[in-house]
Amino acid sequence: MNSNWVRALVLVVCIFPVLVECRVRNYKFNVVLRNKTKLCSTKSIVTVNGKFPGPTLYAREDDTVLVKVVNHVSYNVSIHWHGVRQLRTGWADGPAYITQCPIQTGQSYVYNFTLTGQRGTLLWHAHILWLRSTVHGALVILPKRGVPYPFPKPDKEVVVILAEWWKSDTEAVINEALQSGLAPNVSDAHTINGHPGSVTNCSSEGGFTLPVQSGNTYLLRIINAALNEELFFKIAGHTLTIVEVDATYVKPVKLDTIVIAPGQTTNVLVTANQNSGKYLVAASPFMDSPNITVDNKTATATLHYSGTLANSPTTLTLPPPQNATAVANKFITSLRSLNSKKYPTKVPLKVDHKLLFTVGLGINPCATCKAGNGSRAVASVNNVTFVMPTTALLQAHFFNISGVFTTDFPGRPPHVFNYTGTPPSVLQTNNGTKAYKLSYNSSVELVLQDTGIIAPENHPVHLHGFNFFAVGRGLGNYNPKTDRKSFNLVDPVERNTIGVPTGGWVAIRFLADNPGVWFMHCHLEVHTTWGLKMAFVVENGKGPNESLLPPPSDLPKC
């Protein structure tokens, strides 16, 4: 039998039973919430296969994955495989109206992609409206069989998904905000694997429990699936050894607290080396801008040693203050890529495109926004508030459909001002569906600069289709003459989602070796809704394997 056929047969048998079909349904879910009245709450939510969080999907490096998504809800749906490179398979990337039209009610679509050269923890989530609040789950990519981790093998692996919870329907929350022109209501609770923790008057729900055996080591695959908030994570009395972020290995570093932005993942090793007992696990918000309101509630879980009685007291831990910038920076600046012989750090040293993108907020006129006094809050990149098309950008690009988007996105801010100082007098942005064109295999250095318009804020920016290297970071306005001298081009951390620091900047580099149309946006859903997003168009190369593949026959239609 031909060896290629054997591999194909193995993939079909191994992948299909697990990933053959994800059914999106309305599902009644009883959840415990911590709120002002301290009562349990019940509401109808959109889920995948009746689970919140959704099912964890397992595969191995270089596996081909097929996921059939069937839509049984009244909303249009699309699923994004966050961090999957989608080499030449942009049709499977998932952002609605960017790489595909959404899956309409009663319709289905098979996402077909290969996990080329990737291993680690990623996530999948809805990429339309605010459905990501409940439609999300883990994607665990195991190493090839026989290939060990570059760290001691853990005794057990556990997926830990952090998220937010609203007592009301999230679509109603954002729709009300858009009509008023003001910011939407913040969430009512944070959750750890679907639970906010122990809540008065809801004794049946004590929160998520992580059982451990004394002396064993556990790999926690931590995912932030929250819509709008960065979160601290810590475990009372235990050290976290960080070994991976965004499905890329890092030099191990030991800390007691990590910070993780929406869309990011972090793998940590935890050894059960304390006295037997129960230890509090805490997830709390990080926000160092004093003008931004967040959900200030802490989600809790319990690390429970085997043999400990259920009614034993819990060793507590105090979460960092909400504005603990020093704690967050200690984690962020400690990250370095593994840069080993097996996992080299291939930072582009020659740069073809030097781009500077300002990211921040603005105010535009709105005749119907009475609560906003005739104006609405918006967001932008280089003063362009992105307007969502009604035809998917990738289809327009592949089939040369004119009038859908333009390729004149500015590579630098159209108006130079003191980005982190006093805001300019004009706060209005320009609207447009604009993309920036890149030739195949060109190298890009992109500096993302926060602005103080309305309020400076940490923006977690996600780039689809690529990993990138975080080569520099600083406060204030980026200075190319002096700041570039301190870039780390040896072992910078490799990521797919990066936080632009409040009142500062971050510099990334990547190689445009993946043809197609690739979305880049803030992973705070409110900012994405307001228009903090753009797209890169990467042209085909010259070789047979350097061109975007044709669309699948079941690609959804608008």
N, C-alpha and C positions, 0 to 999 in steps of 0.2 A: 504494500500500500504506500502511496506517495506520502512523504513526511509532512508536507503542507496540509494535506487532507486530514492526517491524524491530528494536527494541531487545531484545525478548524472544527473537527468533531469534538475534541475535548472542550473547546470554548463553548460550543452549543450546549453540550451536556452540563457543564459547570455553571455557565452564566444564566441560561434561560430559567432553570428552576427557581433561582433567587430573584432575578431581575426582569422576568418576562413581562410583568404588567403592574403598573402603579395606577390604581383607580382613585381618582379624585372625587370625594363625596362630601356632602354636608353631613356632619356627625354631631350628635348630642354628647357633650363632654362635661362631666362634673369636675370642677376644679376648685381648690381652696385658695382664696385670695386674702391677702392682708389689706384691709381697707378701713375707712373711718368707722364703719358700723361693725367691723369685725365679724362679718357674716360670710358664709359660703355663697358661691355664685354659680349659676348654670346658664349657659348660652349655647347657641348653635354656631359651630365654627367649620371652616373648610379644612379637611385633612386629606392625607394620602393613606389609603388602605385602613382608614379608621383609627389612625394613630397620631398622637401629639406628644412629643415630636414624631415626625414620620420615621419610617423604617430605615435602619442603617443598611447601606449597600456595600457589599464586600467584593473586591476584585484584586487582581495582582498586577504588578508592573508589566506593561506591554500587552495586557489582555484587551480584547475587543469587547465592548459592552453594548448591549442592546436593551433599551428600556422603553416599553410601550406605555404611554400615558393616555388614559381614557378619561375624558372630562364628563362628569355626571353632575356638575353644579351649574348655576345660572350665570356665573362669571366666565369670561374667556380666561384661558390659563396658558402659561408657558413655564418651563422648568429650566433653570440655569445650573450647570455643573461647575460650580464656583472654583476656579483654579485649574480646571482641566484645560490643557493647552489647545486642544481641538486643532491639531495640525492638519490643515487643508480641509477640515470638516466644520467650518463655521456654521453650517446649517444646523448643527446639533448644539450650538452654544446656548441658545435659549432666550436672550432678552427680547421681549415682544417689540415688534416693529423695528428692530435693529437687524437681527439675523433671521427672523421668521415672523410671520403673522401668528397670532396666538391660536391655540386650539379652541375651537368654538364648542359650545354645549352640545353633547352627544357625539362629538368627533374624537379622533385619536391620532397619535403621531408616535413613530418609533424613533427615539434618539439613538444614533449609531455612531460610536466614537471609539478610538483606541487610546489607551493610557500610556503613550509612548514616553519611556524614560522617566516616569513619575511613580513615586511611592510615598506614602504618608497619609495624613489626615486632611481631607477637604470636606466641603459641604455641598449639598444641593438645596435649592430653594426656588420658590415661585419668583418670576421676574416680570411681574405685571401688577399694577395697582399696589395695594398694601397687603396682598395675600401672603407675602413672606412671613407675616407675623405668626401664622400657624402652619403654613405649608413649607416645611424645611426638615432636613435630616442630615445625617452624616454619610460621607463617602470615604470608606477606608480602603486604601490601596496598599496591599501587603507587598513586601519584596518578592522577587522571583523565588520559586522553590529552591531551597538550599542556600540562599543568600542571607546571611545574618544581618541583624541591625549593627550599626557601628557603635553600639553601647551595650552594656550587659543585658542579656535577655530577661525581660520581666517575667514574673510568675503568672501574671494575669494582665489583660488589657481591658480598659473600661472607657466607653464613650461618655463624655460629659457635655451636654448642650445647654448653653446659657441663652436665655431669651427674655422677652417682655410679654406682659399680659394686660389686655384692656378688658374692662367689664363690659364695655359697649363694642359694637361692631366697628372694626378698624376702617372699613370703607366709609362708614358714616362719619367717623372722626375726621378723616382727611377731606371728605367732600364738604363738610361744614366749614372747615378751615379755608378751603379754596373759595367758597362763596363769601366768606367774611373778609378775606385778605389777610387774616392774622395767622399766627402759628397754631398748629393743632394741639389738642390736649395731650399731655404726657401720659405714659402708661400708668396702670394702677398697681403693678407689681413686677418684680423680676422673678424668673424661674430657673431652677436647675433640674434638667431632665423632666420638665413639665410641672414641677412642684415649686411653690414659693417658700415652703418650709412650714413649721408649726404655726398654726393660727388658732386664736381663741374661738370657741364655739364650733370648731371643726376638728374634733378629737380624732376622727377616723383618718385624717390626713396629716401625718407627721413630717412629710417631706421625703426626699430621696435619701436612701441609705446606701452607703458603700461599705460592704462587709470586708474585713481584712483579717489575715492570719498574721500573728506576730512573727516578725523576721522576714516576711515576704516583701517583694518589691512589685509595685503596680505602675503600669504605663497608663496615664490618664490622657485621653485624646480630647482636648478641650476646644470647644467651638463656640464662638459668639454669633448666635443667630438673631440677636436683638435687632429691632428696626432702627433705633435711633441713639443708642447709648453704648459708650465704651464702659467696660466693667473691670474692676479689680477682682482677683480670685486668690484666696488663701485658705490654708487648713491649719487650725489651731495646733501648735506644738510640732509641726512637721515642715521639713524643708522640701522645696520643689526643685528638682534638677531638670532644667530646660534642655531638651535634646533635639527639638524640631519646631519650626514655625512654617505655616503655609506649605506643608508637605515638602520642606527642604531641611536637611540635617544642619544643625549648628554645633559649634563647639560647646560642650556641656558647661552650664553655669548654674550655680546653686543660689536660690533666693527664697524668701518666704512669701513673696507676693509677685504676681504677674499682672499686667494690664493687657487687655485683649479687645480690639475694636470690632465692630460689626463686620462680618465676613472673614475675619482672621481666625486661624487655628493655632494652637500651641500644644505640643506634646511634652508632658513632664513625667519624670520618674519620682515616685513617692515610696519610701521604705517604711514599713510599719515597725518602727524602732522605739516607740514610746511605751510607757506602761499601759497595760490593758485598760480599756475604758472606751468612752465615746468622746469624739472630738468634732467641734463645729467646723463645717465647711461654709465659707461665705463668699457671695458674689454681690458686689456693691458698685454704684456708679462712679465714674471718673469724669469730672467736668471742671476745668480750671478757668473758664470764662465766667466772671461774676454776673454777667447779664443774661445768661442762658439758664432756663428752668429745665430740670430733669426730674425723673421719678427717683426720689431719694430713698426708696425702700431697699433693704438688703434681703436677697434670697438666701436661704440657709438649707444645708443638708447635713448629714451626719456620717463621719467615718467611724465605723463600729467594729471594734476588735472582737474576734471570736471568743465566746465564753463570757462576755460582758452582759450582765442582766439588762433587760430593756428599760427598767426604771432607774438605772444608774445615772448619776449626774453627768452632764456634758461639760467637758473642758471648753471654755469659750475663747473666742479671739475677737479683737476689736478691729473692724475693717478700717482701712486708711480713710482719712477725711476725703470728702468729695473732691476737693481741690488739691490733692496731694501730688503736685507736679513732680516733686523730687522722687517720690516712689515710682511713678510711671517712668521717668527718665532713667532711673537706675536699671530698670528692666530693658528699656528700648536700647540704651547705649551699650548694654552688655552683650548684645547679640552679634555674633560673628559667624560667617559661613564656615562649614567644616573644612573646606579647601584641602582635601586629601587627594592622594593619587587616584583613588577610586571615585571620589566625588569632587572634581576640580571646580574652582571658581573661575568661570570664564567671563570676566568683566570686559566689555568692549573698551579697548584703550584708545582706538581712533574713533572720533566722533564725526558723523556726517551732518547731523541736525542738532543744533543747540537751541532748545526751546525754553521759554519762560512763560508759564501759565499762572495767572492769578486766580485764586479760588476764593469765593466769598459771597456775600449777600448783596441785595440791592432793593430798591423800591420802584415799582412801575405804576402808572396810572391804572385805575380800575373803576369804571363808572358804576358798577353794580356792587362794589364792596363798601357797604354802608358802615360796617363795624371798623373798617380800616380807613374811614374818612376819605374815601375816593382813591385809595391806593392799596396795593397788595405787596406783600413780601415776596421777593424772588431770589434766585441764586444764579450764579454765572461762572463761566470759565473765560478769562480774558474779555470780560464784559459782554459775553454772548450767552444769553439765556436760551438753552436748547429747546426747540419746538419739535415735539414728537411727530413723525410722519404718519401717514395712513398706509403707505406701502413700505415694506421692510427695506432698509437700506441695502442689505446684502443682495436682495433680489434686484433692486434698482442698479446696483453696481454690476452684477453678473450679466444681466440682460440689457444693460445700457439704456435704462428707462430714464428719460430726462425729466427735470422738474421736481424730483423728489428731494435732492439735497445738492449742495454746492461744496466745492473743495477749497474754499477760500478762508478756512478757519485761520485766524491770525496766530502766527508762531510766537508773538510777543504781545504784551498788553498794548492796546491801541492808545491808551492814555497813561502816561507815566506820572505817578504821584507818590507820596510817602505812604506806601501800602500799609504799614503797621502804625502809622501816626494819625494825625487828624484827617478824617475822611474828606474827600472832595465835596464841593458844594452840590454837584449834580450826582444823584444816587441812582439814576435811571440806567437800565441796561438795554442792549439791542437784542431783539428776538431773531432767531434763525435756525435752520437745520443745516449746520455746517460741519464739514469734516476736514481733516488734515491729511494730505496724501504723502505716502512714503514709498520709495522704491524698494523692491525686494532685497533683503539682506543689508539694507542700510542700517547704520547704528545711530542711536538716539540718546541724547542727554536731555532730560526734562527736569527743570526746576519748578516745583509747585510752591507757590508763594501765597500764604494766607493774607487776607486783607482785614482791616479794621472797620469796614463799612457795616453799619448797624452794630456789629460786635465781632471781635476776633474769636476764632473757635478752631478746635482741632478737627480737621476734616479727614476721615479715613477714605482714601481714594483707591478704587479698585480698577485695574486694567485687565480687560478680557484678552484672552488669546496669548498672553505672554507672562513669563516671570521676569522680574527686573531686579537689579542690584541697587540697594540704598547706599549710595556712595558718600552722601554728605547731609548735614542737618544743622540748623542754627536758628537763632532768634533774630528778630528785626528783618530788615530788607536784605535780600540776597545781593552780595557784591561779587561779581564774576572775577574780578582781579585778585581779590584776597581769599575768598571762600573756596575757590576751586583748588587752591594750593593745599588745602587740608583734606581733600577727598581721599577716602580709603579705596584704593584700586587693587588691593591685595586680597582681603577676605571680608568684603562687605556682606551683610546678610542679604539673602535672596528671598523675595516675597512676591505676592500677587496683589496685596492690599497694604497700603502704607498710610500712616497718620501724618498729616501736615500739621506741625505743632502750632498751638495757639500763638498768634503774633510772630510766626516764624516761617521757615521754609524747609523743604527736603528736596534733595537731588537724587534722581534715579537714572540708571542707564539700562538699555535693552537693545537687543538685535531684532530688527523687523524681518524675521525669517519665517513668517506665517502669513500667507496671502489671504486676503479677505477684508471684511469690515469689522473693526473691533471697538467695542464700547469702552469708554472710560468715564467714571462717574464717582461722586461721593457716595459712600455706602451708608450714610445716614439717609433713610428713606425720605424724610421730609425735604432734604436738600435736593435729592434726585427729582422728586415731584416738582420742586420749585425751579428746576432747570440747570442744576450744577452737573452737567454732563456734556460729552462731545464724543466724536468717533474718529478713529484713524482708518484710512483706507490704505491697505498694503497691496501694491500691485503684484501681479504674477511675475515670477522669475523666468528664466530662459530654459531651464532644464525640465525634463518630463515630470519630476516630482516637486516642482516649485510652483505649481498652479492650483488654484482652488478647484476642488472636485465639483462636478455638476450636482444640482440639488436632487434629493431623493424624490421618488414619485408621490409619496404621501405628504410632502411638505404642505402645511396648512395654508389655506388661502384667506385673504382678507375679505 
